[in-house]
Each structure stands twice: as structure tokens, then as C-alpha cells.
Amino acid sequence: MSLLKKSLIAPSLALLLASSLYAKDKFNISTTNLSDAIQQISETAKIPYIVDMNILKNKSANKVEDEESLEEALKILLKDTGLEAIIQNNTIVIREKKLSSNGNNLGSVDILATTKDGASEQGYLVKNISGIGIWGSRSLQDTPYSMTVISEDLIENVQANDMAPIFKMNPITQDGGNNRTGNYKTIIRGFSSNNPIINGMPFVSGQSFTTMEDLERVEIISGATGFLYGGGRVGGAVNYVTKKPTIEDKRSITIGNYGGDQYYGHIDLGGQIDEEKIFGYRINALYQNGDSVDNIGKEQKFISTTIDFKPTDNFTMDLNYAHREQLRTNMKPSFNISSNTKRPILDVSKAYGSDWAQADEKNDRLMSSLKWDINDMFSLRSAFLYEKFNTEKQMGDQWIYTRTDGLYDVYNYKYPSNAQEYKGYSANIYLDSKFETFDINHILTVGYSENRQKYLRANNWTAYDYLEGLTLEQIKNSALPNEVLSDMGMGLSSKTKYKNILIGDDIVFNDQLSALIGFNYATIEDLSIWYGEKTSYNKSELTPTFSFIYKPFENLTTYVTYIESLEQGTVVGSSYNNTGEIFDPLVSNQYEVGAKYSLNENILLTSALFRIEKANSYEDNTTTPKPTLTQDGEQIHQGIELTITGKVTDSFTLFGGGTWMDLSVEKANDKALEGKKPTNAASKMAKIYAEYNIPQINGLTLTGGAYYTGEKYGDASNTDKIPSYTLYDIGARYKTKIDKYPTTFNLTVSNLTGKDYWASNTILGDPRSVAFSMKMEF
């Protein structure tokens, strides 16, 4: 921590000394074109803006001269236009004024919709992202990476209780199968991605948690992100952005059912504590309990509280604490397809796991962030995350193996109380410097990020029974191992640390040409203890990125990006000739060419061509007496992604697209595997989600989707082919008022046809379920 403290203090002192040398830009607007004027204000203030362009029609801007205050400049600009501006989440929001008549608030539902990027009324189109790694917030269109952004409204309207519905409907992600504990898994560009990000910081581990009701958006980045976030994430990264305090009062309560008997209640409160709007708050609380359609029990208790502090226009700081307890019972077992056996066709609506197969989790998380615009040249950004995860009480699970005679073998595992514990932190600090050289604008960023994780496990780890030749019904009714696991305390199993020293330059040559150039000196440190045997690892590598962005005209952005991803190299074990050798980090390379086109204010089209060359280890069997482990194996993943987001018409919304990939293992342990497809990775996906607002019935919206995932393989030799599948959803949403309170009724039917399918090579998919809810804002 001493290094982290020094890295925080030294730049801060330097910035304080420099701040007196620079004066703030004044706002001068002479154009009467209101759209252009808002754009100029946004550029001068160096923060993004949100506005529904329809409300600007037939309105003119007022001139602004030598105004230093952003708020006052906006007031002058919009005087007598019937519009107003607020600053929310470091974004300028332009909207129609709230007009009152006889004490009634007119059009409150529509006004609220214009204040939120990614609202359903905007076709879920998010125009600005929160920032990616070292790069600060910017428009989605001008970000040189393939991305999809799932807004709060879309999460809420598809009634997602976890990330499975989101990964199912997203055209660049594949459902990776249910995770027993922690985060939901996904596959991006053919690679597993189970180490996500939260508010730009890496989670402590895959056992970290997300609660959908606390999310403002989910930003999914396709492709290698090693430069951005350090080690891992070859295929892509999922960044969960949590809800922040709101400028205006926000109060809502939702009650509903996520399918089966999974009833829940959720309350969301936000606003400002004081009249000066210096302190804001956001509180989200959830309670859920009951069994799903396939009898998986889930009890979830969650609360999140955020306080922010905004003493001036150029300084924002927030602090969040979240606590979650989750008990899952009768969990899905893991199916393993043995050699010379066929993958069975199983009913996804049935529970094949025993009642005692359960996981009881407890999570605590503390997060903080700040942004300080010291002056027109320097800005400071920093964030911190601490998290602790425990399994509580008894935990058990089942691993089922197929047989040639149609019966099954099973391992029934039993774990002790307090079986495992993860804890750790993530932190970063970035210093942005804005300057100009020869009419070329720069935002030069230097920074440091670090994340550490410690994993402790019970010393008396597990007991198991191995049962042979059973039916699935017999497995379901089988008993938990009766061996008593005495308390022998907890022991350290692993410690991992990722450190990143970064420098990047956001360069704007002119209105059409810009570039992002950066370097990350990444270090991986790891200590693992497995049954008393220790292995350690400490290696560093430089990972660069280069992006060149060309805008032939305002609505079209094209880009070329090269980026690298870093993974820990192998510590060679005793079964090889080169025992004890520590390999350098594995560096994977990605090349991407893309285009993003704003068809109009309401629709964004994106496309990306990519190629990922992933380094692997493999065995050289020509050496004696043991094989030699080498590190020149390789996988090649290449393909194309296409997406569409927005409102095709005033009543019709589309979100979807497709992915096609050519996946190949070029070098592997077994030469017979070369040319084979990697496991658990579909090479084709096509997905579409649509909404239609019924013109004849104000407030009624019909929803639906069709999601195709192509075939994939469950084993390295490609003998276990997992069939493709298409899932269908339908639903309806009705917005009205009960008394004076805006109220939304929502109904969603998932997996309408009851399709039996495998979400991954070991986990069955989700059955047909009916979710419904009522949300009231007050």
C-alpha cells in the first residue's frame, strides 16, 4: 500500500502547484443554431451532453459572452426556449422545462426519459461511455473498440435477474453457463471471460458478485483488453457500472416474480441531501426468495448505499458500500461427457441436482472514486475497490459423468463450513494533461493501477462419494457424504497481484483524424500452494496499443486498432524435462478494423473485422525421458461482428446483430488437435430484440426476441458436438399512472418454446419461465 499512497500523493501535490498557472476557458457562443451552440458549450466544458434533438426544432440559441460559469452559460443560452439544463453524472442534460399548472406536473414521465442516456424512449442507445481503462469518458461512436452497452432501462425491461438474459440477447456474447458462485460466465470472441470489471476496476476474483438491480449500465468490450486492464481478458471484458446519485429526486419500488416462485421486492432511492446539491445519495435494496421453474432455490439479500460530494463544478467524489447474502439450493450439477459416449438430450425444466447441493455466499464491497479538474490543463482521476467473499455454512455439489450403457457415475462432494474466502483490492490513479503542439491537441495520460487477491481455503478441504451406474433420479436422491469434516482452520491457497504502469496519448490532428497510442508495463506476481507444494511467479511485459480513427463525415467513424493482452506464463511441473522453468508471460495480439455509423440521432450501426492470435503452451513429445513443455502454441480466432441499436421509427426499437468467426487451434499438446475448434465456443450467432409501441394504446409496448447460437464442441478432439439452438422471448409492458404516480407493468416469457439446450459443455440451459413486475415511481 505504501507505493499506492506515494503514487496518489505525489501527482496531487504537483497538480496543486500547477493549478494557479492556468485560467479556466470562458464561454463565448455567437451562433444562433441551438444544436451547434450546445456542442460548443460541451467542448469548452470538456464534458459530454445528452439531448433529444427533436426538442431543439424551431428554437434558437441566445448569445453568451465571456461567461465563466457553466451553469450560468447554459441558463443564458436556453433563456426563453422552454428548455433547461442540468449537470448529472458529469454530463450536461438538456430537456424541456417542467411546467406546472394548478400544482400539477405536466409530462413528468416524458421529461424523465430525456435525462437518461440509454432510456427506452431513446431506443436504449447509449451515446457516451464511462471510460475504458486509461482512456476517459468519450462518445461510443468515437471509441475505437467493438462495444455494446446495455442500459439500465434495458436491464429492467427484460427483467434480468442475472447476466444470463443479457449474454443471451447480446450479439457479441455467448451464454457461458451458470456459475455456482460469483459472476455469471460468458464467451466473447471464442474465449472465456470470467474476470469482469466494475466501474473500471478489475474485480477481486471470479467469485465477485453483481446485482442487476444496482446497475446503471453494462459496457461489454469485444476483444483483447490487456493494455486497458492488465492481465487476462483475451476475448473481451465486461464492465459493470453501478448506479450513482441523481440530481433530481428518484424514488421507486418494484415488486415482482422472476419465474416460478422467485418473488422479490426492490427499492431505489436517489437525490440530493442539501439545497446546494453538494451531497447526493443513492440507495438500492433487494430481497428475493423462492424456487425457479427448474426448482433451483435462491434467496438474495442486498443493499447498496452511495454518497457523493460535489463542492465545486470541477470536483466530484463518491463512496459506495454494498453487502449481499445469497443462498442457492438444489444447484444444477455439472455434466461431463466421457469418451465414447453421446451427449444426452435432457429436459431443462427438471432439477437433476440433489437438494443438498448448495452454496451460501456473503459479500462485502467498498468502492470510492474521484475526479478533479484542477484547471484547463490537468485532471486527476482515481478509484479504489475492496472486496471480501466468503462461503458460509455447508456447501456441496455434484459432478455427473456419462456412460456407454446410458447410466451415469457421480461424484458427490461435501465441503466444510467457511470452505473458502477471497479478499483483495483494486486501485488506480490517472493524471490527464491537455495541451496543444503545432495545432495538434493532446490529452496525455499517465497512470498506475494495481489489483491484488488472496484466496484462503479450508485445510480440511473436501470429502466425496463416488457412485457408479445410477439413473439421474437415483443421483438426485443420493445422499450427501456422511464423513465429518473437522475444523482444521483456513490456509493460504494463492496470492495474485497485477501491476500496471501506463501512458497514453489521445491525439486529435483535426476534425477528421485522431489517434489513441499507449503502453502498459504490466507485472504479474503469483504464489500458489497446492497440497503443500508452492509455486511462485513474477514476470513483466510491455503491452502496447495503437488506434487510428478517421471520420470522413460527422456521422461515420472508422478505425484501425492493434492491442495486446497478457496472461501468466506456465510454471513447469515435475512431469516435464524442463521442471521448474518459469515461462515469460503469454502475449496475445489482436488486429481490428471497424466502423460505426450514426444513421440518425436514434440509431447506431457498428461493424468490426478482427483477428486474435493467442499464445498457448504445448508439449514437445520428441524429447526423452519426459516431454518438454514449450510455449509456442497458438490459437487463431478471426471474424466479423455487426450490431444495430436504436429506434427505427418512433414506435419501433431494435437491438441486435450477428457474429461469424473462424476458430482454429494451430499448435497444441496433441498434434491430432491442430486444426480443431476450441471447446465451448460457437462460431456463429445471430440475435435480435425488438419493441413496438402500440400507437392506438398509449403506454403499451410489445416486446420480443429471437436468439440463435451456433453449434460448438464440448471436447478438444471435437467428437462431442453441442447442437445449435434458437431461443424466443415475448413480452409486454404498460406505462400508466395510478393516482399521480407513474407505474409500469411488465410481463416477459423467456424460452417461449421450452427449448432443451446446453448453455455450455457442462451446464444445461434455462427452462421456459414467466416473469412479471409492477414498478411505481413516487
Secondary structure, 3 states (H helix, E strand, C coil): CHHHHHHHHHHHHHHHHHHCCCCCCCEEECCCEHHHHHHHHHHHHCCCEECCHHHHCCCECCCEEEECCHHHHHHHHHCCCCEEEEEECCEEEEEECCCEECCEECCHHHHHHHCCCCCHHHCCCCCEECCECCECCEECCCCCCCEEEEEHHHHHHCCCCCCHHHHHHCCCEEECCCCCCCCCCEEECCEEECCCEECCEECCCCCCCCCHHHEEEEEEEECCCHHHHCECCCCEEEEEEECCCCCCCEEEEEEEECCCCCEEEEEEEEEECCCCCCEEEEEEEEEEECECCCCCEEEEEEEEEEEEEEEECCEEEEEEEEEEEEEEECCCCEEECCCCCCCCCCCCCCCCCCCCCCEEEEEEEEEEEEEEECCCCEEEEEEEEEEEEEECCCEEEEEEEECCCCCEEEEEEEECCCCEEEEEEEEEEEEEEEEEECCEEEEEEEEEEEEEEEEEEECCCCEEEEEEEECHHHHHCCCCCCCCCCCCCEEEEEEEEEEEEEEEEEEECCCCEEEEEEEEEEEEEEEEEECCEEEEEEEEEEEEEEEEEEEEECCEEEEEEEEEEEECCCECCCCCCCCCCECCCEEEEEEEEEEEEEEECCEEEEEEEEEEEEEEEEEECCCCCCCEEEEEEEEEEEEEEEEEEEECCCCEEEEEEEEEEEEEEEECCCHHHCCCCCCCCCCEEEEEEEEEECCCCCCEEEEEEEEEECCEECCCCCCCEECCEEEEEEEEEEEEEECCEEEEEEEEEECCCCCCCECCCCCECCCCEEEEEEEEEC
